[in-house]
Amino acid sequence: MDELYRQYSQIVFHFLYKKCKDPALAEDLMQETFLKALERLDSYDHSCKLSTWLCQIAKHLLYQHWDKSSRVRLEELDESLQACQDTQQHAMAKVELADVWDRLQALPPDARRTVELRVLGDLSFREIGDILGRTENWARVTFYRAKLSLIQRD
């Protein structure tokens, strides 16, 4: 195997380098090529030159590397896009929340207090009516009208 390596390593390296233009990658794949060749030496059938057979192994390893690299880059791109979308969605949610908050502040005081007690205080309509000195039905109707006012755009 040492003799094979001495005789063909430069050929395999140059073959890989011509295809990938990356000397470090070509070196790594050349080493891997000879490891694969050693594992598969019994499958070499002498139907082509040994250098051709080694370059075929090298080519397959390079294609595998590119396939794996492109999948990794696509996954990274997907994660990057998702993070960007999450950031955009978060920013939009903040803008919408600020808009709803402004509209909430513009409600009449009883309606605003009803919404606050219902949404933030998680109180029942009966409890809201008791706190505000009104009926349960009044609290229910006031909340419904305030909610309509909040979700309607000018």
N, C-alpha and C positions, 0 to 999 in steps of 0.2 A: 504494500500500500504506500510505503514511503516513496518508492520509485515512481508509482503512478502520480503521486502528489507532485513530486519534483518535475516530472515530465509534462503534466497537464495543468497545473495550478495557474500558470500565467495565461494560458489559453482561456480557461474558464473565467478567470478574473476579467480579462479584456472583453470577453463576450458579455458578461454581466454589466460591466462598466459602460459599454456602448449603449446598452438598453436603459440603464437607470441613471447614469451620470452622477452617481453618488459613490465615491470610493469606499466609504465606510460600509455602506450597504452591500456593495459588490464584494468586499472582503468577507463580511459575515456570511453572505449567501454562498460564497465559494467554499468556505469551511463547511457549511451545512451540506453542500453538494457532495463533498467527499465522504461525509458521514453517511449520507443516504446511499451513495454508491457502494460503500463498504457493506451496508445492510443488504443491498440488492445485487451484489456482485454475481450471485448465482443466476440472476435473471438476464444478465448480459448474454445475448445469443450470437454475437459476432456478425449480425446482419448489417451493421454500420461500423464506422470507425469508432474507437473508444472515445475520442475527443467529442464526436457528435453525440454519443450516448450521454457523456457527462454534461454537455451543454444542454441537452434535452432536460435532464434532471434539474440543472440550474434554472432553466427557463420556467419550469413548473414551480419551482420554489419562489422565483421572482413573482410570478402571477399570483401565487398564494399570498405572498407578502402584500402585493398591491391590493388584492381583494380584501384582506384583513384590514389594511390601512384605510381603505375607502369606507369600509363599514364603521371603523372607529371614528373617522372624520364625520361621517353622516350622523352617527350617534352624538358626537360632540356638537355638531351643528344643530341637531334636533334639541339637545339640552339647552343650547344657547338660545335658540328661538323660543323654547318654552319659558326660559327665564325672562326673556324680553317680553313675551306675552304676559307672563305673571306680573311683571313690573308695570306694564301698560294697564292691565286689568286693575291692579292695586291703585294706580294713579287715578284711573277712571272712577273707581269706587270711592276714592277720597273726594273727587270733584262732585260726584253725585251726592255723597253724604253731606258735603258742605252746602250743596243746593237745597237738599231736604231740610237741613238745619236752618237755613235762611228762611225757607217757607214756614217751618215750624214756628220760628220766632215772630213771623208776621201774622200768625193766627190770633184770634181774640184770646185773652188770658184764660178764660174757662176752658176753651177748646184745647189750648196748648197744655194746660195743667192736666186735662183728661188724657191726652195722648201720652204725656210723660208718665203719669201714674199707671197707665195700662201697659205701655211698652217697656219703660225703664223699671217701674215698680212691680210689674207683673201682677197687678191687682185685678180682682174681678170687678165687673160693673157695679155690683152691689156695694163693694168696698169703696169704689170711687165715688158713688153717689153719697155714701155716708160721710166721707171725708169732705166733700164739697157742699154738703147740706142739700143735696138734690136726690131725685129718685134714681133707681137702677135703670129705668127706661130712659130717663134724661141722659145719663152717662153713656148708655148704648148708642143713642141717636147722635149725641154730640161727638162721640168718638168716630162714628161712621161718617158724619159730615166732614170732620177734620181730616180723616183719612182720604176721602175723595179730594179734598182741597190740596192735600200734600202730593197726591199722585198725578193730579192734572197739571199739565204744563200750560203756561199762559196761553 
